[in-house]
Amino acid sequence: MKEIFQLLGVLFFLILSGSCNSLWKKEEPQFLARVGESYLLREDVAQLLGKDMS
């Protein structure tokens, strides 16, 4: 469970540091869509892991 929160923390850090980058601004919609997808995938994985553990 801790690893998932660490991954999310890294993701948010990358988003925050990337928001200062003009290159990131051009890619913003696509990038956010990709981040959203990976976040949802991680959430599903977390739920599956939770079910396996309980």
Secondary structure, 3 states (H helix, E strand, C coil): CHHHHHHHHHHHHHHHHHCCCHHHHHHHHHHHHHHHHHHHHHHHHHHHHHHHHC
